[in-house]
Amino acid sequence: MKKIIVKIGFSQYSESKFFFSASNIKTKMTDNPNFPNPTPAPDTLTALLDTYHALLEKGRSRTPAETAEKNQIRVEITTILQSLGAYVQATGNNDRQFY
């Protein structure tokens, strides 16, 4: 059987694709019976995603400080997503029914 690998690399994603993917992961992990105790909890993404989205909406009118904040928040979101990916990888134990 081929080993299932959870993808946790987001560096090549555009800002909008990153936001959409992170939001989708948060939604799918929240109250998922296959992954009952994710660490960190998906809700830790809520405020970060809200702020990231608000900064994305500003587009080119962002100040340099806001751009730096957006970039830092992306790093924080990526760290959380990578932790969730590692949890899914370990909990799923290469069983296709979980993926």
LUMSE-576515 format. One record per residue: chain; x, y, z of N, C-alpha, C in turn; residue number from 0. Coordinates in nm, 2 decimals, decimal comma. Each point is the difference from the previous one (the first is absolute). Layout:
! residues N
+----+--------+--------+--------+--------+--------+--------+--------+--------+--------+-----+
| ch |    n_u |    n_v |    n_w |   ca_u |   ca_v |   ca_w |    c_u |    c_v |    c_w |   i |
+----+--------+--------+--------+--------+--------+--------+--------+--------+--------+-----+
|  A |      X |      Y |      Z |      X |      Y |      Z |      X |      Y |      Z | NUM |
...
+----+--------+--------+--------+--------+--------+--------+--------+--------+--------+-----+
This chain:
! residues 99
+----+--------+--------+--------+--------+--------+--------+--------+--------+--------+-----+
| ch |    n_u |    n_v |    n_w |   ca_u |   ca_v |   ca_w |    c_u |    c_v |    c_w |   i |
+----+--------+--------+--------+--------+--------+--------+--------+--------+--------+-----+
|  A |   0,08 |  -0,12 |   0,00 |  -0,08 |   0,12 |   0,00 |   0,09 |   0,12 |   0,00 |   0 |
|  A |  -0,04 |   0,10 |  -0,08 |   0,07 |   0,12 |  -0,01 |  -0,02 |   0,09 |   0,13 |   1 |
|  A |   0,10 |   0,06 |   0,05 |  -0,01 |   0,08 |   0,12 |  -0,07 |   0,13 |  -0,03 |   2 |
|  A |  -0,09 |   0,04 |   0,08 |  -0,07 |   0,13 |  -0,02 |   0,08 |   0,11 |   0,07 |   3 |
|  A |   0,02 |   0,10 |  -0,07 |   0,08 |   0,11 |   0,06 |  -0,09 |   0,13 |   0,00 |   4 |
|  A |  -0,02 |   0,06 |   0,11 |  -0,07 |   0,12 |   0,02 |   0,09 |   0,12 |  -0,05 |   5 |
|  A |  -0,05 |   0,08 |  -0,09 |   0,08 |   0,11 |  -0,05 |  -0,01 |   0,11 |   0,10 |   6 |
|  A |   0,11 |   0,06 |   0,03 |   0,00 |   0,11 |   0,10 |   0,09 |   0,12 |  -0,05 |   7 |
|  A |   0,02 |   0,00 |  -0,13 |   0,08 |   0,11 |  -0,06 |  -0,09 |   0,10 |  -0,07 |   8 |
|  A |   0,01 |   0,12 |   0,04 |  -0,09 |   0,11 |  -0,05 |   0,08 |   0,11 |  -0,06 |   9 |
|  A |   0,13 |   0,00 |  -0,01 |   0,08 |   0,11 |  -0,04 |  -0,03 |   0,04 |  -0,14 |  10 |
|  A |  -0,04 |  -0,09 |  -0,09 |  -0,02 |   0,04 |  -0,14 |  -0,15 |   0,05 |  -0,03 |  11 |
|  A |  -0,08 |   0,00 |   0,11 |  -0,14 |   0,04 |  -0,02 |  -0,01 |   0,15 |  -0,01 |  12 |
|  A |  -0,08 |   0,05 |  -0,09 |  -0,03 |   0,14 |   0,00 |  -0,07 |   0,04 |   0,13 |  13 |
|  A |  -0,01 |   0,13 |   0,03 |  -0,07 |   0,04 |   0,12 |  -0,14 |  -0,05 |   0,01 |  14 |
|  A |  -0,07 |   0,02 |  -0,11 |  -0,15 |  -0,05 |   0,00 |  -0,01 |  -0,15 |   0,01 |  15 |
|  A |   0,08 |  -0,07 |  -0,07 |   0,00 |  -0,15 |   0,01 |   0,03 |  -0,04 |   0,14 |  16 |
|  A |   0,10 |   0,06 |   0,06 |   0,04 |  -0,03 |   0,13 |  -0,12 |   0,02 |   0,10 |  17 |
|  A |  -0,06 |   0,12 |  -0,01 |  -0,11 |   0,03 |   0,09 |  -0,11 |  -0,11 |  -0,02 |  18 |
|  A |  -0,04 |  -0,02 |  -0,13 |  -0,11 |  -0,10 |  -0,03 |   0,04 |  -0,14 |   0,06 |  19 |
|  A |   0,12 |  -0,04 |  -0,02 |   0,04 |  -0,13 |   0,05 |   0,00 |  -0,01 |   0,15 |  20 |
|  A |   0,06 |   0,10 |   0,06 |   0,00 |   0,00 |   0,15 |  -0,14 |   0,00 |   0,06 |  21 |
|  A |  -0,09 |   0,08 |  -0,06 |  -0,14 |   0,01 |   0,04 |  -0,07 |  -0,14 |  -0,02 |  22 |
|  A |   0,03 |  -0,06 |  -0,11 |  -0,06 |  -0,13 |  -0,03 |   0,05 |  -0,11 |   0,10 |  23 |
|  A |   0,13 |   0,00 |   0,03 |   0,06 |  -0,09 |   0,10 |  -0,07 |   0,02 |   0,14 |  24 |
|  A |  -0,01 |   0,13 |   0,04 |  -0,06 |   0,03 |   0,13 |  -0,14 |  -0,06 |   0,00 |  25 |
|  A |  -0,08 |   0,02 |  -0,10 |  -0,14 |  -0,05 |  -0,01 |   0,00 |  -0,15 |   0,01 |  26 |
|  A |   0,08 |  -0,06 |  -0,08 |   0,00 |  -0,15 |   0,00 |   0,05 |  -0,07 |   0,12 |  27 |
|  A |   0,08 |   0,07 |   0,08 |   0,06 |  -0,05 |   0,12 |  -0,09 |   0,02 |   0,12 |  28 |
|  A |  -0,08 |   0,11 |  -0,01 |  -0,09 |   0,03 |   0,12 |  -0,11 |  -0,11 |   0,01 |  29 |
|  A |  -0,01 |  -0,05 |   0,12 |  -0,09 |  -0,11 |   0,04 |   0,00 |  -0,12 |  -0,10 |  30 |
|  A |   0,12 |  -0,03 |  -0,05 |   0,01 |  -0,12 |  -0,08 |   0,02 |  -0,12 |   0,08 |  31 |
|  A |  -0,10 |  -0,10 |  -0,01 |   0,01 |  -0,12 |   0,09 |   0,12 |  -0,08 |  -0,02 |  32 |
|  A |   0,06 |   0,01 |  -0,12 |   0,12 |  -0,08 |  -0,03 |   0,13 |   0,05 |   0,07 |  33 |
|  A |  -0,01 |   0,13 |   0,04 |   0,11 |   0,07 |   0,06 |  -0,05 |   0,08 |   0,12 |  34 |
|  A |  -0,03 |  -0,07 |   0,11 |  -0,08 |   0,06 |   0,11 |   0,08 |   0,10 |   0,08 |  35 |
|  A |   0,13 |  -0,02 |   0,01 |   0,08 |   0,09 |   0,09 |   0,12 |   0,06 |  -0,07 |  36 |
|  A |  -0,03 |   0,08 |  -0,10 |   0,12 |   0,06 |  -0,07 |   0,07 |   0,10 |   0,09 |  37 |
|  A |   0,13 |   0,00 |  -0,02 |   0,08 |   0,10 |   0,07 |   0,09 |   0,07 |  -0,10 |  38 |
|  A |  -0,01 |   0,13 |   0,00 |  -0,09 |   0,09 |   0,07 |  -0,15 |  -0,01 |  -0,05 |  39 |
|  A |  -0,09 |   0,05 |   0,08 |  -0,14 |  -0,01 |  -0,04 |  -0,02 |   0,09 |  -0,13 |  40 |
|  A |  -0,08 |  -0,05 |  -0,09 |  -0,03 |   0,08 |  -0,12 |  -0,05 |   0,15 |   0,03 |  41 |
|  A |  -0,07 |   0,01 |   0,11 |  -0,05 |   0,14 |   0,03 |   0,12 |   0,10 |   0,03 |  42 |
|  A |   0,12 |  -0,05 |   0,02 |   0,11 |   0,10 |   0,02 |   0,03 |   0,07 |  -0,13 |  43 |
|  A |  -0,06 |  -0,05 |  -0,11 |   0,02 |   0,07 |  -0,13 |  -0,10 |   0,11 |  -0,02 |  44 |
|  A |  -0,11 |   0,01 |   0,07 |  -0,11 |   0,09 |  -0,03 |   0,05 |   0,15 |  -0,01 |  45 |
|  A |   0,06 |   0,05 |   0,11 |   0,04 |   0,14 |   0,01 |   0,11 |   0,03 |  -0,10 |  46 |
|  A |   0,09 |  -0,10 |  -0,02 |   0,11 |   0,02 |  -0,09 |  -0,06 |   0,01 |  -0,15 |  47 |
|  A |  -0,09 |  -0,09 |  -0,03 |  -0,05 |   0,01 |  -0,14 |  -0,09 |   0,12 |  -0,02 |  48 |
|  A |  -0,07 |   0,05 |   0,10 |  -0,08 |   0,12 |  -0,01 |   0,09 |   0,12 |  -0,03 |  49 |
|  A |   0,11 |   0,01 |   0,08 |   0,09 |   0,11 |  -0,02 |   0,07 |  -0,01 |  -0,14 |  50 |
|  A |   0,05 |  -0,12 |  -0,03 |   0,07 |  -0,02 |  -0,13 |  -0,10 |   0,04 |  -0,11 |  51 |
|  A |  -0,12 |  -0,04 |   0,00 |  -0,10 |   0,03 |  -0,10 |  -0,02 |   0,15 |  -0,01 |  52 |
|  A |  -0,01 |   0,07 |   0,11 |  -0,02 |   0,14 |   0,00 |   0,12 |   0,07 |  -0,06 |  53 |
|  A |   0,12 |  -0,05 |   0,03 |   0,11 |   0,06 |  -0,07 |   0,01 |  -0,03 |  -0,14 |  54 |
|  A |  -0,04 |  -0,11 |  -0,05 |  -0,01 |  -0,04 |  -0,14 |  -0,09 |   0,10 |  -0,07 |  55 |
|  A |  -0,11 |   0,02 |   0,06 |  -0,11 |   0,09 |  -0,06 |   0,06 |   0,14 |  -0,03 |  56 |
|  A |   0,09 |   0,04 |   0,08 |   0,06 |   0,14 |  -0,02 |   0,08 |   0,01 |  -0,13 |  57 |
|  A |   0,04 |  -0,12 |  -0,05 |   0,08 |   0,00 |  -0,12 |   0,12 |   0,09 |   0,00 |  58 |
|  A |   0,01 |   0,08 |  -0,11 |   0,12 |   0,08 |  -0,02 |   0,00 |   0,13 |   0,10 |  59 |
|  A |  -0,12 |   0,02 |   0,06 |   0,00 |   0,11 |   0,09 |   0,06 |  -0,03 |   0,14 |  60 |
|  A |   0,05 |  -0,12 |   0,02 |   0,06 |  -0,04 |   0,13 |   0,13 |   0,09 |   0,02 |  61 |
|  A |   0,02 |   0,04 |   0,12 |   0,12 |   0,07 |   0,04 |   0,11 |  -0,11 |   0,01 |  62 |
|  A |   0,13 |   0,05 |   0,00 |   0,11 |  -0,10 |   0,02 |  -0,02 |  -0,08 |   0,14 |  63 |
|  A |  -0,05 |   0,07 |   0,10 |  -0,02 |  -0,07 |   0,13 |  -0,11 |  -0,10 |  -0,01 |  64 |
|  A |  -0,10 |   0,03 |  -0,08 |  -0,11 |  -0,10 |  -0,01 |   0,05 |  -0,12 |  -0,09 |  65 |
|  A |   0,08 |   0,03 |  -0,10 |   0,06 |  -0,11 |  -0,08 |   0,08 |  -0,09 |   0,09 |  66 |
|  A |   0,08 |   0,06 |   0,08 |   0,09 |  -0,08 |   0,09 |  -0,09 |  -0,08 |   0,10 |  67 |
|  A |  -0,11 |   0,06 |   0,05 |  -0,09 |  -0,08 |   0,09 |  -0,06 |  -0,11 |  -0,08 |  68 |
|  A |  -0,05 |   0,02 |  -0,12 |  -0,06 |  -0,11 |  -0,08 |   0,10 |  -0,11 |  -0,02 |  69 |
|  A |   0,12 |   0,03 |  -0,03 |   0,11 |  -0,10 |  -0,02 |   0,02 |  -0,08 |   0,12 |  70 |
|  A |   0,01 |   0,07 |   0,12 |   0,02 |  -0,07 |   0,13 |  -0,12 |  -0,09 |   0,03 |  71 |
|  A |  -0,12 |   0,05 |  -0,02 |  -0,12 |  -0,09 |   0,02 |   0,00 |  -0,12 |  -0,09 |  72 |
|  A |   0,05 |   0,01 |  -0,12 |   0,01 |  -0,11 |  -0,09 |   0,09 |  -0,11 |   0,06 |  73 |
|  A |   0,11 |   0,05 |   0,05 |   0,10 |  -0,09 |   0,07 |  -0,07 |  -0,08 |   0,12 |  74 |
|  A |  -0,07 |   0,08 |   0,08 |  -0,07 |  -0,06 |   0,11 |  -0,11 |  -0,10 |  -0,04 |  75 |
|  A |  -0,07 |   0,03 |  -0,10 |  -0,11 |  -0,09 |  -0,06 |   0,07 |  -0,12 |  -0,05 |  76 |
|  A |   0,11 |   0,01 |  -0,08 |   0,07 |  -0,11 |  -0,05 |   0,05 |  -0,09 |   0,11 |  77 |
|  A |   0,05 |   0,05 |   0,10 |   0,05 |  -0,08 |   0,11 |  -0,11 |  -0,08 |   0,06 |  78 |
|  A |  -0,12 |   0,06 |   0,02 |  -0,12 |  -0,08 |   0,05 |  -0,04 |  -0,10 |  -0,09 |  79 |
|  A |   0,00 |   0,03 |  -0,13 |  -0,05 |  -0,10 |  -0,10 |   0,10 |  -0,12 |  -0,01 |  80 |
|  A |   0,13 |   0,03 |   0,01 |   0,10 |  -0,11 |   0,00 |  -0,02 |  -0,09 |   0,12 |  81 |
|  A |  -0,03 |   0,06 |   0,12 |  -0,03 |  -0,08 |   0,12 |  -0,12 |  -0,09 |  -0,02 |  82 |
|  A |  -0,10 |   0,06 |  -0,06 |  -0,13 |  -0,07 |  -0,02 |   0,03 |  -0,12 |  -0,11 |  83 |
|  A |   0,08 |   0,03 |  -0,10 |   0,04 |  -0,10 |  -0,09 |   0,07 |  -0,11 |   0,06 |  84 |
|  A |   0,09 |   0,03 |   0,09 |   0,08 |  -0,11 |   0,07 |  -0,10 |  -0,08 |   0,08 |  85 |
|  A |  -0,09 |   0,06 |   0,07 |  -0,10 |  -0,07 |   0,08 |  -0,09 |  -0,09 |  -0,09 |  86 |
|  A |  -0,04 |   0,05 |  -0,12 |  -0,08 |  -0,09 |  -0,09 |   0,08 |  -0,11 |  -0,05 |  87 |
|  A |   0,13 |   0,02 |  -0,03 |   0,09 |  -0,10 |  -0,05 |   0,01 |  -0,11 |   0,11 |  88 |
|  A |   0,03 |   0,04 |   0,12 |   0,02 |  -0,10 |   0,11 |  -0,13 |  -0,07 |   0,03 |  89 |
|  A |  -0,11 |   0,07 |   0,01 |  -0,13 |  -0,06 |   0,04 |  -0,06 |  -0,09 |  -0,11 |  90 |
|  A |   0,02 |   0,05 |  -0,12 |  -0,05 |  -0,08 |  -0,11 |   0,06 |  -0,13 |  -0,02 |  91 |
|  A |   0,13 |  -0,01 |   0,04 |   0,08 |  -0,13 |   0,00 |  -0,01 |  -0,07 |  -0,14 |  92 |
|  A |   0,00 |   0,08 |  -0,11 |   0,01 |  -0,05 |  -0,13 |  -0,13 |  -0,08 |  -0,04 |  93 |
|  A |  -0,11 |   0,03 |   0,07 |  -0,13 |  -0,06 |  -0,03 |  -0,08 |   0,09 |  -0,09 |  94 |
|  A |  -0,03 |  -0,04 |  -0,12 |  -0,07 |   0,08 |  -0,10 |  -0,14 |   0,05 |   0,05 |  95 |
|  A |  -0,06 |  -0,06 |   0,09 |  -0,14 |   0,04 |   0,04 |   0,01 |   0,13 |   0,07 |  96 |
|  A |   0,12 |   0,04 |   0,05 |   0,01 |   0,13 |   0,07 |   0,03 |   0,12 |  -0,08 |  97 |
|  A |   0,04 |  -0,03 |  -0,13 |   0,05 |   0,11 |  -0,08 |  -0,10 |   0,03 |  -0,10 |  98 |
+----+--------+--------+--------+--------+--------+--------+--------+--------+--------+-----+
